[in-house]
Amino acid sequence: MDEKRRKAAEEIQGSKVGIEAYSDNFWDSEGVLLIDYLPKGTTMNGQYHANLLAQARKTVVQKRRGKLSRGVLFLQDNASVHTARVSRQALKDTGFSEIDHPPYSPDLAPSDYFLFSNLKKELRGRRFVDDNQMKMAVESHFDCKEKEYFLGGLKALYIRCEKCISLEEDYIVK
């Protein structure tokens, strides 16, 4: 396990090209690439996630010209929709290089400790008339952020990996 984390830390440190995926959003060091709002009554499954991966690849080609040819490091957790056979194949088809994510390591998922924690703080206590109003608030939150904001979230991943290794694979609380 320690070797997987060390390898992930080295890959992250040596690259400015990375995409982090959490369920239905994709973001990188420059900002949010894609947010998919799961339609009501729809279940997130391997096929749905595989379709999102194909859409994410198209978005990278459109929004991040040249990144695909330089290589994209891709991080996602070990949720069952991510490890489903159809999802694994779809990830291979994108051409992204996956970074191993140690099992049960939410402390090493930037969307958990960075992206969504900050979003939750901003939206805490707000009431929305409908789903569209909520979607606008979420997108507005991300749209007003500078590139450095997102880069900082990914840089924190390297620091967290190093800290986790030095703690001999113990969880990071802060």
Secondary structure, DSSP 8 states (H G I E B T S, - for coil): -HHHHHHHHHHHHT-S-EEEEETTEEEETTEEEEE----TT----HHHHHHHHHHHHHHHHHHSTTHHHH--EEE----HHHHSHHHHHHHHHHT-EE----TT-GGG-HIIIIIHHHHHHHHTT---SSHHHHHHHHHHHHHT--HHHHHHHHHHHHHHHHHHHHTTS-----
